[in-house]
Amino acid sequence: MSDGGFEALRWLNAPLESELSDGALRVKTRNATDFWQRTFYDFRRDTGHFLFREVSGDFTASVRLVGRFEALYDQAGLMLRIDDQHWVKTGVEYTDGERHLSVVVTNQYSDWSVLPYRSAAPEVSIRLTRHGEAIRVQYADPMSGKWLMARLAYLPPRDPVQIGIMCCSPEREGFEVTFRDFMVGPAIDRTLHAD
């Protein structure tokens, strides 16, 4: 199942612009793009940009990204999707004037968790693993390089699912993000805690 790159992927909601060059995918978003279902805001949005492939069984996906996070809710990262009512998106999101590590889990209703990301490093590495019904979200610590857990969440164990990169800009047009080294391969070990 090991597979890398963007060439074999397809868009749900194509962006304003996208360009693949030297293995890097540069994307510019459309206005009012987002993925969200109901909770708190009382709206449903399924307009975000999602470049994906289908996969069955357990897997680990990862990507590196750098973006011009400047407007409220600018976001980019990975997404695992069953349908418009069941999905996980994770990555970097701009809120309260700074970048955060963000995870939204949707099982008909969306939730949202954030963790301030105060590293000066512009590039962020995100990893998502599926172990049956358990979705494990991690990010790479820029100082140590170790993968740290951001979230362990539930998603119904259905097959196939869609996995890929996503980006959204609910408040503006023209958020720019560059993705590198998108990979999908065998699931990492189930061990959660290092010695």
The 8 nearest C-alpha neighbors of each residue, nearest first, counted from 0:
[[1, 184, 2, 185, 183, 54, 58, 55],
 [2, 0, 184, 183, 185, 3, 182, 58],
 [1, 3, 183, 182, 0, 184, 4, 181],
 [4, 2, 182, 181, 183, 180, 1, 5],
 [3, 5, 181, 6, 180, 182, 2, 22],
 [4, 6, 8, 7, 3, 181, 24, 22],
 [5, 7, 8, 4, 9, 19, 3, 22],
 [8, 6, 5, 9, 52, 4, 51, 3],
 [9, 7, 51, 52, 5, 6, 50, 10],
 [10, 8, 50, 51, 52, 7, 11, 49],
 [11, 9, 50, 13, 49, 12, 51, 8],
 [10, 12, 49, 13, 48, 50, 9, 51],
 [13, 11, 48, 10, 46, 47, 14, 49],
 [12, 14, 10, 48, 11, 15, 49, 16],
 [15, 13, 28, 16, 29, 48, 27, 12],
 [14, 16, 29, 28, 27, 13, 17, 173],
 [17, 15, 27, 14, 26, 18, 28, 13],
 [18, 16, 26, 25, 27, 14, 24, 19],
 [19, 17, 25, 24, 20, 26, 16, 23],
 [18, 20, 24, 23, 25, 22, 17, 21],
 [19, 21, 23, 22, 18, 24, 25, 17],
 [22, 20, 23, 19, 24, 179, 18, 25],
 [21, 23, 20, 19, 179, 24, 4, 180],
 [24, 22, 179, 20, 21, 19, 178, 25],
 [25, 23, 19, 178, 177, 18, 26, 20],
 [24, 26, 177, 18, 17, 176, 23, 19],
 [25, 27, 17, 176, 16, 175, 177, 24],
 [26, 28, 175, 16, 173, 174, 15, 14],
 [29, 27, 173, 14, 174, 15, 172, 167],
 [28, 30, 172, 15, 14, 173, 32, 31],
 [29, 31, 172, 171, 32, 168, 169, 28],
 [32, 30, 169, 170, 168, 171, 33, 29],
 [33, 31, 47, 169, 46, 167, 168, 30],
 [34, 32, 47, 167, 46, 169, 44, 45],
 [33, 35, 45, 44, 47, 46, 36, 32],
 [34, 36, 44, 43, 109, 33, 45, 37],
 [37, 35, 43, 109, 108, 38, 42, 44],
 [36, 38, 41, 42, 43, 108, 40, 39],
 [39, 37, 40, 109, 108, 41, 36, 110],
 [38, 40, 41, 37, 42, 109, 110, 36],
 [39, 41, 42, 38, 37, 36, 43, 35],
 [42, 40, 37, 39, 38, 43, 36, 35],
 [43, 41, 37, 40, 36, 44, 35, 38],
 [44, 42, 36, 37, 35, 45, 41, 34],
 [45, 43, 35, 34, 46, 33, 36, 42],
 [44, 46, 34, 47, 33, 35, 83, 43],
 [45, 47, 32, 33, 44, 12, 34, 48],
 [48, 46, 33, 32, 167, 34, 45, 166],
 [47, 49, 12, 166, 165, 13, 14, 11],
 [50, 48, 165, 11, 10, 164, 51, 47],
 [51, 49, 10, 9, 164, 163, 8, 11],
 [52, 50, 163, 8, 162, 9, 161, 49],
 [51, 53, 8, 161, 162, 163, 54, 9],
 [54, 52, 161, 160, 159, 162, 51, 55],
 [53, 55, 159, 160, 161, 52, 56, 162],
 [56, 54, 159, 158, 160, 57, 53, 58],
 [57, 55, 58, 54, 158, 131, 159, 129],
 [56, 58, 129, 130, 186, 131, 55, 185],
 [59, 57, 186, 185, 129, 184, 128, 56],
 [58, 60, 128, 186, 184, 127, 183, 185],
 [61, 59, 183, 127, 182, 126, 128, 184],
 [62, 60, 126, 182, 125, 181, 127, 183],
 [61, 63, 181, 180, 125, 124, 179, 64],
 [64, 62, 124, 179, 123, 178, 180, 125],
 [65, 63, 178, 123, 122, 177, 179, 124],
 [64, 66, 122, 177, 176, 121, 123, 178],
 [67, 65, 176, 68, 175, 177, 64, 121],
 [66, 68, 175, 69, 176, 174, 65, 73],
 [67, 69, 66, 73, 93, 70, 98, 174],
 [68, 70, 67, 93, 71, 73, 96, 174],
 [71, 69, 73, 68, 72, 93, 170, 171],
 [70, 72, 94, 93, 73, 170, 69, 95],
 [73, 71, 93, 92, 94, 74, 168, 169],
 [74, 72, 168, 93, 92, 71, 70, 68],
 [75, 73, 92, 167, 166, 91, 72, 93],
 [76, 74, 166, 90, 91, 165, 167, 92],
 [75, 77, 90, 165, 89, 164, 91, 166],
 [78, 76, 164, 89, 165, 163, 88, 90],
 [77, 79, 88, 163, 87, 164, 162, 165],
 [80, 78, 162, 87, 86, 161, 88, 163],
 [81, 79, 86, 161, 82, 160, 85, 78],
 [80, 82, 160, 85, 86, 161, 79, 83],
 [83, 81, 85, 84, 80, 86, 160, 161],
 [82, 84, 85, 45, 86, 81, 80, 107],
 [83, 85, 107, 82, 106, 105, 86, 36],
 [86, 84, 106, 105, 82, 81, 83, 107],
 [85, 87, 80, 105, 79, 81, 104, 84],
 [88, 86, 104, 79, 78, 103, 105, 80],
 [89, 87, 78, 103, 77, 102, 79, 86],
 [90, 88, 102, 77, 101, 76, 78, 103],
 [91, 89, 76, 101, 75, 100, 77, 125],
 [90, 92, 100, 74, 99, 75, 101, 98],
 [93, 91, 74, 99, 73, 98, 72, 101],
 [94, 92, 98, 72, 73, 97, 71, 68],
 [93, 95, 71, 96, 97, 72, 92, 98],
 [96, 94, 97, 93, 71, 98, 99, 72],
 [95, 97, 94, 93, 98, 71, 69, 70],
 [98, 96, 93, 94, 95, 99, 115, 116],
 [97, 99, 93, 116, 92, 91, 115, 94],
 [100, 98, 115, 116, 92, 114, 91, 101],
 [101, 99, 91, 114, 113, 90, 116, 115],
 [100, 102, 113, 89, 90, 91, 112, 99],
 [103, 101, 89, 112, 88, 111, 104, 113],
 [102, 104, 111, 88, 110, 87, 89, 109],
 [105, 103, 87, 110, 109, 86, 102, 106],
 [104, 106, 109, 85, 86, 108, 107, 87],
 [105, 107, 85, 108, 84, 109, 104, 86],
 [106, 108, 84, 105, 85, 36, 109, 37],
 [109, 107, 36, 106, 105, 38, 37, 110],
 [110, 108, 105, 36, 38, 104, 35, 103],
 [109, 111, 103, 104, 105, 108, 38, 112],
 [112, 110, 103, 102, 109, 113, 104, 101],
 [111, 113, 102, 101, 103, 110, 114, 100],
 [114, 112, 101, 100, 99, 102, 115, 111],
 [113, 115, 100, 99, 116, 101, 112, 149],
 [116, 114, 99, 117, 100, 98, 113, 97],
 [117, 115, 99, 98, 118, 100, 114, 97],
 [116, 118, 115, 119, 98, 97, 99, 120],
 [117, 119, 120, 116, 141, 121, 142, 140],
 [118, 120, 121, 117, 116, 122, 141, 98],
 [121, 119, 118, 122, 141, 123, 117, 142],
 [122, 120, 65, 119, 123, 66, 118, 64],
 [121, 123, 65, 64, 120, 63, 124, 66],
 [122, 124, 64, 63, 65, 125, 121, 139],
 [123, 125, 63, 139, 138, 62, 64, 122],
 [126, 124, 138, 61, 62, 137, 90, 63],
 [125, 127, 61, 137, 60, 136, 138, 62],
 [128, 126, 136, 60, 135, 59, 137, 61],
 [129, 127, 59, 135, 58, 134, 186, 60],
 [128, 130, 134, 57, 58, 131, 133, 59],
 [131, 129, 133, 57, 132, 134, 128, 186],
 [130, 132, 156, 133, 129, 57, 56, 134],
 [131, 133, 156, 154, 155, 153, 130, 134],
 [134, 132, 153, 130, 131, 152, 129, 135],
 [135, 133, 129, 152, 151, 128, 153, 130],
 [134, 136, 151, 128, 127, 150, 133, 129],
 [135, 137, 127, 150, 149, 126, 148, 151],
 [138, 136, 148, 126, 147, 149, 146, 125],
 [137, 139, 125, 146, 147, 124, 126, 140],
 [138, 140, 146, 124, 144, 145, 141, 147],
 [139, 141, 144, 145, 142, 143, 146, 138],
 [142, 140, 144, 143, 139, 120, 118, 123],
 [141, 143, 140, 144, 145, 118, 139, 120],
 [144, 142, 145, 140, 141, 139, 146, 147],
 [143, 145, 140, 141, 139, 142, 146, 147],
 [146, 144, 143, 140, 139, 147, 141, 142],
 [145, 147, 139, 138, 137, 140, 144, 148],
 [148, 146, 137, 138, 139, 145, 149, 140],
 [149, 147, 137, 150, 136, 138, 146, 135],
 [148, 150, 137, 136, 147, 138, 151, 100],
 [151, 149, 136, 148, 135, 152, 137, 102],
 [150, 152, 135, 134, 136, 133, 153, 149],
 [153, 151, 134, 133, 150, 135, 154, 104],
 [152, 154, 133, 132, 134, 155, 151, 104],
 [153, 155, 132, 156, 133, 134, 152, 85],
 [154, 156, 132, 157, 153, 85, 131, 106],
 [157, 155, 132, 131, 154, 158, 133, 56],
 [158, 156, 155, 159, 160, 81, 55, 132],
 [159, 157, 55, 160, 156, 56, 54, 81],
 [158, 160, 55, 54, 53, 157, 161, 56],
 [161, 159, 81, 158, 53, 54, 80, 55],
 [160, 162, 53, 80, 52, 79, 51, 54],
 [163, 161, 79, 51, 52, 78, 53, 80],
 [164, 162, 51, 50, 78, 77, 52, 49],
 [163, 165, 77, 50, 76, 49, 78, 51],
 [164, 166, 49, 48, 76, 77, 75, 78],
 [165, 167, 75, 48, 74, 47, 76, 49],
 [168, 166, 47, 32, 33, 74, 73, 48],
 [167, 169, 73, 32, 170, 171, 31, 72],
 [170, 168, 31, 32, 33, 171, 167, 72],
 [171, 169, 168, 31, 71, 30, 70, 72],
 [172, 170, 30, 168, 169, 31, 173, 70],
 [173, 171, 30, 29, 28, 174, 168, 31],
 [172, 174, 28, 27, 175, 29, 171, 30],
 [173, 175, 28, 27, 172, 168, 67, 176],
 [176, 174, 27, 67, 26, 66, 173, 28],
 [175, 177, 66, 26, 65, 25, 67, 178],
 [176, 178, 25, 65, 24, 64, 66, 26],
 [179, 177, 64, 24, 23, 63, 25, 176],
 [180, 178, 23, 63, 181, 62, 64, 24],
 [179, 181, 62, 182, 63, 4, 3, 178],
 [180, 182, 62, 4, 61, 3, 179, 5],
 [183, 181, 3, 61, 60, 2, 180, 184],
 [182, 184, 60, 2, 1, 59, 3, 58],
 [185, 183, 1, 59, 0, 58, 2, 186],
 [186, 184, 58, 59, 187, 1, 0, 57],
 [187, 185, 58, 59, 57, 128, 184, 188],
 [186, 188, 59, 185, 189, 128, 58, 190],
 [187, 189, 190, 186, 191, 185, 130, 128],
 [188, 190, 191, 187, 130, 186, 192, 128],
 [191, 189, 188, 192, 193, 187, 194, 135],
 [190, 192, 189, 193, 148, 188, 135, 147],
 [193, 191, 190, 194, 189, 148, 147, 188],
 [192, 194, 191, 190, 147, 146, 145, 189],
 [193, 192, 191, 190, 145, 147, 146, 189]]
